[in-house]
Amino acid sequence: MEISSKENTQFFSNNTILLVDRSSFKSESSASKEKQSCCGGIKIFLGALSFLYFAKALSGSYLKSTITQIERRFDIPSSLVGIIDGSFEIGNLLIIILVSYFGAKLHRPRIIGAGCLIMSAGTFLIAVPQFFMGRYQYESFPSTINSTVSISPCLQDKSQTPLSALEKSQAKISAGCEKEAGSSMWIYVLLGNLLRGIGETPIQPLGIAYIDDYAIEENAALYIGCVQTVAIIGPIFGFLLGSLCAKLYVDIGFVDLDSVTITHKDAQWVGAWWLGYLIAGVISILAGIPFWFLPKHLPKPESRKDSSTSSEQSKFITEDNKDQHKSYQQQVKITEMAKDFLPSLKNLFGNPVYILYLCASIIQFNSLIGMVTYKPKYIEQQYGQTSSKTNFVIGLINIPAVAFGIFSGGLIMKKFKINVLGGAKLSLGSSFFGYLLLLSLFAMGCENSDVAGLTVSYHGTKQMTDYEQDLFSECNSGCACSKNDWDPICGENGVTYISACLAGCQASNGSGKSTVFFNCSCVGTLESPSQSSSAVVGPCQKGKECPKMFLYFLVISVITSYTLSVGGTPGYILLLRCIKPHLKSFALGIYTLAIRVLAGIPAPVYFGVAIDTTCLKWGSKRCGGRGACRLYDSNALRYVYLGLTLVLGMVSTFFSVAVLWVLRKRSSPQDKTLSDNGERDTCGTKSRKDNFVNSDRIIQTTYWPEKETRL
């Protein structure tokens, strides 16, 4: 009996051990399957979100590349173009709070998919005016049009012009006025950009939060970094697409290109701006398809189920966070979510680090958005470059510098294990040195082009004050000229004349782009001003030193872009780590809302108004009224454009100093406790390795509204 009882005991113990082993094996197997399904789902979402970021960045940057084209095509000033550009932010403003707060409780992938459809519809709408408005009409003297009729540019007597030609010209003007008076087609561009803003709203707050919720903690930084790295390719292709379309004539496929008398170097040239929007709209539709088939929830990784907050995050959040994930783990009604809205908002705005960082970001984005919006115009007007070359340079040089800066910022944070406080120092330092570099651009400008009657007198001396009265001189006093025309010609003396008539040209030879004007009484060498000379179609090139200055500008611009971008990632850490985890989507939404309202909307407008004050020669519409600016004062434009950018940037650094001061003040009591325990300070330049691993996911590539604003 004793032997049998021992055998039974041994048998039961063996079975117990075997059951435990089997159960543990099953749990390990299910965990591995769960991990695989989790990783598979999050990677599919990661791929879809990366392509979507590429699509939205491409369309956003392409809009920036077509600013000058839209301005010329619709004959509107820079201030109005600024309103069109700001309409994207207005679209975000309309729904971003609702999407970021309520969207976090609903089916996030499908909301993102719906946003893609709206975004693509808005992109198509921007291109619509090209197909409903008439062909582009630029100012041109009749002799430059392919014709067998020889017309003298200097119309001393209108009887020189054949009656049929005058009648046709008047008929065209009348028809154009009737159509122009009945429509303002730029409104469709504004509405399309508004829809783009509405559709883009859920992508960033819901997409980033979705990855951060369901990715393994140590992989979150890598995944979000991948999304933003792919997104940076979007602006590169956007500006390169803008460069390609700027070379193509606006009415390509609708008119005979041989009849076009201007080149892409002319101030009146308009490229095929509409073509890129059709391409961007198709890409946006394709990017939204996968999100309709993704699940509302993914299985959470085992390492994330019991962790409520990272060690470093808990350092700056003093409230009790025990129940902070309840709203994510249960279905709640819309009314219950609404009741929690105001307390969440109060909690968010009660965080001084969040508020100060928000103020610094708003002012800095005012600087950067205004600078980037009009950067193509600045390069064109300051250095005499074409729209095509300008977009090519920005896309191929500046944006890769931004991407490398973003990567470097995350790499520095990871390699040197810099925490929140160290990240604040790095962000402040990069902004400060970036704006110091920007200061040097004041010395890298070009002088004004020599334009008779505007920047120089007809005798070659520097211009006086009231330039409008100086368009007429003794040399063209016998000609019936209009001061509102803009059909520039380049004289043999290197001076640009607003029109062949104002140059006093008596005869012309050839047609179209090859037209040559002779016996121009105002065109003469400085040694013998009375000698008549010839002129060719188009403005003269800028001074000999301008290409060299443009090269210097590019070098400093690239270094500045890199320096400012290095501080983006550590700055974003403050936004993610100094707020409660369950308020992450809401905080990102409020942050984006503030950037849209207080920077994205007003910055292009008041930058545009300031730039308009530097205009020397306004174009005129066919029915009267002021059109787009044809020529800017290079010196005034440089001081206004760079001055606004620099002043706003330096003000933002003061708020960054305040953020650093608050972080130091908050971390100092805990620093003392840690030092008493003999442990290393977690708010210093380096933190303990185990603390850093828990907070490693904070090293994320930052999101900026319209990423190319860091250019």
ZALUM-506762 format. One record per residue (C-alpha): x, y, z; residue in three letters. Coordinates in steps of 0.02 Angstrom, whole numbers, plus 50000, padded with zeros to 5 digits. Each point is the difference from the previous one (the first is absolute). Example, Ala and Ser with C-alpha at 12.3 -4.5 7.8 and 13.67 -1.06 7.14 Angstrom:
2
       x       y       z     r
   50615   49775   50390   ala
   50069   50172   49967   ser
//
This chain:
711
       x       y       z     r
   50000   50000   50000   met
   50140   50117   50041   glu
   50083   49961   49833   ile
   49839   50026   49902   ser
   49965   50163   50089   ser
   50174   50061   49959   lys
   49975   49950   49819   glu
   49834   50092   49993   asn
   50077   50154   50077   thr
   50142   49992   49874   gln
   49876   49974   49858   phe
   49893   50150   50050   phe
   50151   50110   50023   ser
   50067   49954   49828   asn
   49832   50035   49921   asn
   49991   50166   50091   thr
   50171   50050   49935   ile
   49951   49943   49826   leu
   49839   50102   50006   leu
   50094   50153   50057   val
   50126   49979   49860   asp
   49862   49979   49872   arg
   49904   50150   50063   ser
   50157   50106   50001   ser
   50039   49940   49824   phe
   49825   50046   49944   lys
   50012   50172   50079   ser
   50168   50028   49917   glu
   49930   49941   49834   ser
   49846   50112   50012   ser
   50110   50146   50050   ala
   50112   49974   49851   ser
   49848   49987   49885   lys
   49928   50158   50077   glu
   50166   50087   49976   lys
   50008   49946   49819   gln
   49822   50056   49964   ser
   50032   50164   50091   cys
   50160   50032   49906   cys
   49920   49953   49835   gly
   49852   50117   50027   gly
   50103   50147   50058   ile
   50122   49978   49856   lys
   49859   50004   49872   ile
   49934   50158   50082   phe
   50177   50069   50002   leu
   50021   49972   49813   gly
   49831   50078   49960   ala
   50032   50151   50111   leu
   50173   50026   49926   ser
   49931   50006   49823   phe
   49861   50117   50058   leu
   50127   50117   50079   tyr
   50093   49999   49835   phe
   49841   50044   49906   ala
   49948   50144   50112   lys
   50177   50070   50007   ala
   50011   49993   49810   leu
   49839   50097   49973   ser
   50042   50126   50136   gly
   50173   50036   49933   ser
   49936   50007   49821   tyr
   49882   50139   50054   leu
   50148   50098   50068   lys
   50092   49976   49835   ser
   49853   50072   49901   thr
   49973   50158   50103   ile
   50078   50116   49871   thr
   49914   49907   49857   gln
   49828   50022   50081   ile
   50038   50183   50035   glu
   50038   50034   49817   arg
   49863   49890   49927   arg
   49861   50083   50098   phe
   50085   50171   50001   asp
   49988   50023   50189   ile
   50119   50078   50129   pro
   50105   49903   50125   ser
   49884   50042   50144   ser
   49856   49910   49914   leu
   50112   49852   49960   val
   50040   49996   50186   gly
   49814   49982   50039   ile
   49988   49856   49876   ile
   50149   49916   50081   asp
   49925   50027   50173   gly
   49834   49921   49951   ser
   50080   49829   50030   phe
   50020   50046   50182   glu
   49821   50064   50007   ile
   49942   49827   49943   gly
   50096   49922   50145   asn
   49927   50126   50120   leu
   49821   49952   49958   leu
   50009   49820   50062   ile
   50168   49964   50082   ile
   49938   50003   50181   ile
   49855   49884   49960   leu
   50109   49881   49901   val
   50144   49994   50125   ser
   49888   49976   50152   tyr
   49851   49897   49940   phe
   50099   49914   49862   gly
   50112   49917   50130   ala
   49847   49907   50068   lys
   49932   49947   49829   leu
   50065   49899   49852   his
   50162   50095   49968   arg
   50056   49914   49838   pro
   49834   50030   49913   arg
   49997   50182   50055   ile
   50173   50019   49922   ile
   49937   49914   49841   gly
   49853   50121   49988   ala
   50122   50144   50022   gly
   50099   49937   49850   cys
   49847   50008   49888   leu
   49962   50178   50055   ile
   50182   50050   49976   met
   50005   49930   49823   ser
   49836   50087   49956   ala
   50073   50166   50057   gly
   50158   49970   49899   thr
   49899   49969   49842   phe
   49894   50155   50034   leu
   50156   50111   50000   ile
   50035   49949   49820   ala
   49821   50030   49941   val
   50019   50185   49949   pro
   50121   49953   49861   gln
   49861   49910   49907   phe
   49866   50133   50019   phe
   50090   50165   49980   met
   50068   50067   49836   gly
   50175   49981   49935   arg
   50136   50097   50089   tyr
   50022   50175   49927   gln
   50165   50087   50035   tyr
   50049   50177   49954   glu
   50088   50003   49832   ser
   50027   50127   49864   phe
   49914   49953   49835   pro
   50166   49995   49906   ser
   50060   49854   50107   thr
   49852   49895   49945   ile
   50021   49895   49844   asn
   49934   50117   49868   ser
   50043   50065   49829   thr
   49948   50176   50050   val
   50147   50112   50048   ser
   49950   50116   50143   ile
   50110   50136   50075   ser
   50020   49981   50190   pro
   50003   50188   50022   cys
   49821   50043   49954   leu
   50015   50184   49958   gln
   49835   49986   49909   asp
   49872   49862   50020   lys
   49969   50006   49814   ser
   50162   49899   49985   gln
   49907   49849   50062   thr
   49882   49917   49876   pro
   49817   50022   50046   leu
   49968   49814   49998   ser
   50138   49968   50126   ala
   49931   50133   50118   leu
   49824   49932   49985   glu
   50057   49824   50037   lys
   50099   50061   50150   ser
   49853   50098   50070   gln
   49884   49852   49971   ala
   50116   49884   50095   lys
   50013   50124   50145   ile
   49810   50022   50008   ser
   49970   49812   49998   ala
   50132   49975   50134   gly
   49924   50135   50110   cys
   49827   49924   49991   glu
   50066   49831   50053   lys
   50116   50071   50131   glu
   49866   50109   50078   ala
   49884   49851   50020   gly
   50120   49884   50090   ser
   50139   49992   50127   ser
   50068   49829   49967   met
   50132   50010   50136   trp
   49859   49966   50123   ile
   49999   49819   49940   tyr
   50184   49986   50043   val
   49961   50068   50175   leu
   49855   49878   50025   leu
   50103   49854   49937   gly
   50140   50040   50121   asn
   49870   50015   50138   leu
   49940   49824   49962   leu
   50180   49940   50000   arg
   50017   50067   50177   gly
   49841   49913   50058   ile
   50054   49834   49926   gly
   50175   50008   50072   glu
   49939   50033   50178   thr
   49986   49821   50069   pro
   50162   49933   49926   ile
   50125   50066   50125   gln
   49914   49992   50171   pro
   49909   49836   49970   leu
   50136   49914   49899   gly
   50145   50037   50117   ile
   49897   49958   50155   ala
   49943   49835   49921   tyr
   50181   49946   49974   ile
   50051   50057   50174   asp
   49855   49902   50077   asp
   50026   49832   49915   tyr
   50186   49992   49962   ala
   50125   49919   50118   ile
   50068   50139   50108   glu
   50180   49989   49942   glu
   49944   49993   49818   asn
   49885   50153   50005   ala
   50140   50123   49968   ala
   50063   49898   49853   leu
   49827   49986   49922   tyr
   49957   50184   50017   ile
   50173   50045   49938   gly
   49970   49892   49846   cys
   49835   50090   49966   val
   50080   50171   50010   gln
   50152   49947   49899   thr
   49889   49939   49859   val
   49898   50160   50018   ala
   50152   50107   49967   ile
   50012   49921   49827   ile
   49830   50077   49959   gly
   50059   50182   49996   pro
   50151   49949   49896   ile
   49887   49926   49866   phe
   49876   50143   50024   gly
   50127   50135   49959   phe
   50078   49897   49860   leu
   49826   49978   49926   leu
   49976   50187   50018   gly
   50165   50028   49909   ser
   49946   49889   49856   leu
   49827   50079   49983   cys
   50073   50176   50009   ala
   50096   49966   49839   lys
   49841   49951   49908   leu
   49889   50140   49937   tyr
   49837   50022   50095   val
   49891   49963   49848   asp
   50102   49854   49936   ile
   49889   49889   49896   gly
   49877   50141   49968   phe
   50103   50124   49898   val
   50138   49997   49871   asp
   50161   50022   50100   leu
   50085   50083   49852   asp
   49882   50148   50022   ser
   50060   50030   50179   val
   50117   50150   49996   thr
   50065   49991   50179   ile
   50120   49877   50080   thr
   50006   49922   50174   his
   50122   50139   50049   lys
   49869   50135   49976   asp
   49907   50077   50148   ala
   49835   49963   49910   gln
   50036   49815   49970   trp
   49876   49880   50078   val
   50039   49814   50004   gly
   49878   49854   49995   ala
   49960   50022   50186   trp
   49838   49899   49986   trp
   50082   49841   49937   leu
   50086   49957   50165   gly
   49836   50012   50096   tyr
   49922   49865   49891   leu
   50148   49886   50037   ile
   49996   50039   50187   ala
   49812   49966   50008   gly
   50020   49826   49924   val
   50140   49959   50123   ile
   49890   50055   50147   ser
   49860   49884   49945   ile
   50119   49852   49990   leu
   50072   50041   50171   ala
   49830   49994   50084   gly
   49944   49828   49937   ile
   50090   49889   50131   pro
   49924   50091   50150   phe
   49825   49939   49959   trp
   50056   49820   50031   phe
   50099   50024   50162   leu
   49924   49953   50170   pro
   49942   50123   50131   lys
   50112   49921   50133   his
   50157   49895   49997   leu
   50054   49880   50139   pro
   50109   50092   50123   lys
   50177   49933   50029   pro
   50030   49913   50166   glu
   50129   50131   50049   ser
   49870   50139   49981   arg
   49855   49923   50095   lys
   50061   50039   50175   asp
   50102   50156   49967   ser
   49910   50163   50021   ser
   50140   50123   49974   thr
   50185   50008   49971   ser
   50117   50041   50143   ser
   50049   50166   49927   glu
   49822   50049   49958   gln
   49940   49967   50177   ser
   50132   50121   50060   lys
   49906   50148   49928   phe
   49823   49937   50034   ile
   49958   50014   50184   thr
   49815   49952   49992   glu
   49932   49827   50035   asp
   49994   49901   49838   asn
   49926   49835   50059   lys
   49840   50012   49898   asp
   50071   50093   49852   gln
   49976   49858   49873   his
   49820   49958   50043   lys
   49930   50102   49858   ser
   50106   49899   49877   tyr
   49946   49831   50069   gln
   49812   50021   49998   gln
   49868   50064   49884   gln
   49928   50166   50057   val
   49859   50106   49935   lys
   50024   50163   49909   ile
   49918   50096   50143   thr
   50122   49927   50126   glu
   50146   50049   49888   met
   49930   50176   49986   ala
   49989   50017   50190   lys
   50184   49959   50014   asp
   50049   50130   49870   phe
   50015   50154   50111   leu
   50094   49912   50142   pro
   50122   49933   49872   ser
   50024   50172   49926   leu
   50027   50075   50173   lys
   50126   49865   50042   asn
   50094   50034   49839   leu
   50009   50189   50019   phe
   50051   49981   50182   gly
   50166   49928   49945   asn
   50127   50145   49991   pro
   50125   49903   49895   val
   49867   49963   49870   tyr
   49940   50181   49994   ile
   50174   50076   49986   leu
   50053   49876   49867   tyr
   49839   50038   49907   leu
   50037   50187   50002   cys
   50178   49972   49940   ala
   49938   49888   49859   ser
   49866   50124   49944   ile
   50123   50143   49982   ile
   50132   49891   49918   gln
   49875   49930   49875   phe
   49946   50177   49958   asn
   50180   50028   49950   ser
   50025   49837   49907   leu
   49832   49989   49910   ile
   50014   50178   49937   gly
   50179   49971   49944   met
   49963   49838   49908   val
   49839   50061   49918   thr
   50091   50141   49911   tyr
   50171   49920   49983   lys
   49975   49959   49815   pro
   49945   50180   49967   lys
   50149   50066   50098   tyr
   50125   49897   49900   ile
   49918   50047   49835   glu
   49996   50187   50035   gln
   50161   50016   50100   gln
   50114   49893   49891   tyr
   49911   50005   49833   gly
   49968   49812   49994   gln
   49858   49913   49909   thr
   49856   49913   50090   ser
   50058   49832   49934   ser
   50178   50019   50065   lys
   49938   50069   50166   thr
   49887   49850   50034   asn
   50137   49881   49945   phe
   50126   50076   50121   val
   49879   49997   50147   ile
   49947   49821   49967   gly
   50172   49928   49968   leu
   50106   50097   50125   ile
   49900   50079   50141   asn
   49880   49859   50039   ile
   50134   49863   50012   pro
   50090   50115   50121   ala
   49842   50004   50106   val
   49986   49810   49994   ala
   50181   49979   50052   phe
   49974   50124   50142   gly
   49849   49903   50064   ile
   50097   49837   49994   phe
   50149   50080   50086   ser
   49891   50068   50140   gly
   49930   49827   50039   gly
   50172   49920   49984   leu
   50078   50124   50121   ile
   49861   49970   50126   met
   50024   49812   49991   lys
   50190   49993   49993   lys
   50029   50118   50145   phe
   49843   49943   50094   lys
   49936   50177   50019   ile
   49839   50015   50098   asn
   49863   50134   50003   val
   50105   50135   50082   leu
   50147   49968   49886   gly
   49884   49999   49852   gly
   49935   50172   50048   ala
   50179   50065   50001   lys
   50035   49923   49830   leu
   49841   50074   49926   ser
   50041   50173   50067   leu
   50179   49993   49938   gly
   49953   49946   49824   ser
   49870   50138   49983   ser
   50119   50133   50065   phe
   50144   49954   49885   phe
   49882   49973   49853   gly
   49935   50178   50010   tyr
   50176   50067   50022   leu
   50045   49918   49834   leu
   49845   50076   49923   leu
   50067   50171   50048   leu
   50144   49980   49877   ser
   49879   49992   49853   leu
   49975   50188   50011   phe
   50171   50020   49921   ala
   49964   49876   49859   met
   49878   50095   49892   gly
   50003   50070   49825   cys
   49978   50179   49947   glu
   49846   50052   49903   asn
   49996   49964   49815   ser
   50028   50152   49892   asp
   49824   50042   49942   val
   49981   50167   49914   ala
   49880   50113   50093   gly
   49988   49887   50152   leu
   50172   49962   50073   thr
   50108   50108   49885   val
   49963   50154   49896   ser
   50002   49998   49812   tyr
   50174   50076   50008   his
   50070   49855   50104   gly
   50004   50090   50170   thr
   49920   49931   50157   lys
   49814   50025   50018   gln
   49917   50145   50090   met
   49849   49988   50115   thr
   49838   50004   49901   asp
   50031   49864   49873   tyr
   49829   50009   49918   glu
   50034   50174   49930   gln
   50171   49947   49935   asp
   49936   49868   49878   leu
   49991   50136   49869   phe
   50153   50091   49937   ser
   50053   50112   49858   glu
   50051   49848   49897   cys
   49823   49929   49999   asn
   49901   50162   50012   ser
   49943   49983   49820   gly
   49924   49828   50027   cys
   49822   49962   50054   ala
   50048   49878   50138   cys
   49908   49933   50152   ser
   50088   49989   50167   lys
   49891   49851   50050   asn
   50073   49881   49870   asp
   50128   49867   50045   trp
   50082   49924   49847   asp
   50186   50018   50044   pro
   50141   50007   49875   ile
   50188   49997   50029   cys
   50104   50135   49920   gly
   50178   49985   49938   glu
   50055   50106   50147   asn
   49942   49866   50125   gly
   49851   50102   50059   val
   49824   49927   50003   thr
   49859   50106   49930   tyr
   49820   49973   50053   ile
   49941   49995   49819   ser
   50066   50029   49825   ala
   49894   50156   49991   cys
   50079   50076   50156   leu
   50170   49955   49928   ala
   49958   50109   49850   gly
   50022   49860   49874   cys
   49946   50049   49824   gln
   50010   49834   49910   ala
   50001   49813   50030   ser
   50057   49846   49908   asn
   49946   49820   50021   gly
   49858   49930   50103   ser
   49969   49911   50163   gly
   50148   49966   50114   lys
   50124   50048   49864   ser
   49935   50178   49978   thr
   50136   50133   49992   val
   49962   50186   50020   phe
   50101   50134   49908   phe
   50023   50188   50007   asn
   49958   50008   50185   cys
   50029   50181   50051   ser
   50014   49959   50187   cys
   50121   49857   49976   val
   50178   50062   49985   gly
   50168   49969   50079   thr
   50049   50107   50147   leu
   50146   50068   49900   glu
   49886   50066   49863   ser
   49821   50009   50066   pro
   49937   50082   49841   ser
   50045   49849   49894   gln
   49851   49892   49958   ser
   50015   49814   50028   ser
   49903   49838   49994   ser
   49914   49892   50130   ala
   49934   49822   50015   val
   49845   49926   50080   val
   50010   49963   50186   gly
   50082   50078   50153   pro
   50189   50011   50023   cys
   50091   49884   50119   gln
   50048   50058   50175   lys
   50176   50064   50038   gly
   50157   49896   49982   lys
   50017   49976   50189   glu
   49824   49930   50020   cys
   50039   49817   49952   pro
   50140   49999   50130   lys
   49884   50072   50133   met
   49870   49869   49956   phe
   50129   49863   50031   leu
   50044   50074   50170   tyr
   49815   50012   50041   phe
   49975   49816   49961   leu
   50144   49946   50112   val
   49940   50102   50150   ile
   49820   49950   49969   ser
   50043   49815   50004   val
   50102   50018   50161   ile
   49860   50100   50080   thr
   49869   49870   49951   ser
   50105   49862   50076   tyr
   50034   50097   50161   thr
   49817   50043   50030   leu
   49945   49821   49962   ser
   50118   49923   50127   val
   49899   50080   50140   gly
   49831   49939   49938   gly
   50006   49824   50073   thr
   50056   50046   50177   pro
   49873   50142   50001   gly
   49861   49878   49959   tyr
   50049   49894   50149   ile
   49936   50138   50115   leu
   49831   49989   49917   leu
   49984   49811   50019   leu
   50083   49972   50168   arg
   49933   50144   50105   cys
   49816   49953   49977   ile
   49895   49855   50057   lys
   49998   49850   49882   pro
   49811   49998   49982   his
   50005   50183   49945   leu
   50129   49967   49864   lys
   49883   50013   49850   ser
   49909   50148   50077   phe
   50161   50093   50037   ala
   50065   49970   49824   leu
   49835   50064   49932   gly
   50004   50159   50105   ile
   50182   50027   49952   tyr
   49962   49981   49815   thr
   49846   50111   50018   leu
   50101   50139   50080   ala
   50133   49989   49864   ile
   49866   50007   49865   arg
   49903   50146   50073   val
   50138   50109   50069   leu
   50139   49961   49875   ala
   49940   49908   49845   gly
   49857   50120   49961   ile
   50071   50173   50040   pro
   50184   49976   49954   ala
   49979   49984   49810   pro
   49879   50148   50002   val
   50104   50129   50092   tyr
   50160   49939   49917   phe
   49912   50025   49834   gly
   49939   50174   50048   val
   50176   50049   50053   ala
   50074   49932   49838   ile
   49871   50096   49897   asp
   50067   50163   50073   thr
   50165   49969   49910   thr
   49923   49990   49826   cys
   50067   50124   49871   leu
   49890   49955   49852   lys
   49825   49928   50010   trp
   49919   49912   49854   gly
   49831   50060   49938   ser
   49847   49894   49967   lys
   49913   50004   49832   arg
   49848   50085   50075   cys
   50100   50120   50107   gly
   50061   49983   50178   gly
   50160   49938   50076   arg
   50061   49826   49958   gly
   50152   49901   50054   ala
   50167   50083   50037   cys
   50126   49994   49858   arg
   50154   50071   50085   leu
   50054   50018   50182   tyr
   50129   50110   50084   asp
   50135   49871   50039   ser
   50072   50091   50151   asn
   49832   50036   50080   ala
   49941   49823   49967   leu
   50155   49928   50085   arg
   49978   50108   50155   tyr
   49814   49965   50016   val
   50007   49813   49964   tyr
   50154   49956   50104   leu
   49963   50131   50133   gly
   49827   49930   50041   leu
   50069   49823   50004   thr
   50145   50044   50114   leu
   49902   50108   50125   val
   49866   49867   50024   leu
   50131   49864   50018   gly
   50097   50091   50134   met
   49840   50036   50100   val
   49960   49813   49999   ser
   50169   49963   50080   thr
   49949   50100   50155   phe
   49853   49883   50027   phe
   50116   49852   49974   ser
   50110   50069   50140   val
   49844   50008   50111   ala
   49961   49817   49960   val
   50176   49951   50051   leu
   49986   50100   50162   trp
   49836   49914   50049   val
   50072   49829   49963   leu
   50152   50038   50108   arg
   49889   50059   50140   lys
   49891   49844   49992   arg
   50144   49878   49991   ser
   50107   50075   50139   ser
   49908   49924   50151   pro
   50009   49826   49923   gln
   50181   50029   49953   asp
   50039   50025   50183   lys
   49908   49841   50049   thr
   50092   49899   49868   leu
   50168   50070   50055   ser
   49961   49953   50180   asp
   49967   49822   49942   asn
   50165   49997   49907   gly
   49917   49988   49830   glu
   50039   50099   49841   arg
   49892   50151   49959   asp
   49866   49954   49873   thr
   49980   50182   49945   cys
   50183   50025   49961   gly
   50084   49980   49834   thr
   50001   49810   50022   lys
   49880   49887   50095   ser
   50015   49825   50066   arg
   49989   49868   49866   lys
   49848   49911   50070   asp
   49902   50163   50015   asn
   50049   50047   49824   phe
   49941   49835   49927   val
   49827   50029   50072   asn
   49993   50173   49925   ser
   50088   49956   49839   asp
   49840   50017   49901   arg
   50000   50187   50030   ile
   50137   50019   49871   ile
   49879   50030   49859   gln
   50016   50098   49841   thr
   49894   50151   50029   thr
   49844   50045   49903   tyr
   49982   50175   49935   trp
   49848   50066   49910   pro
   50057   50003   49818   glu
   50168   49919   50039   lys
   50088   50107   49871   glu
   49980   50150   50115   thr
   50170   49960   50075   arg
   50084   50051   49836   leu
//
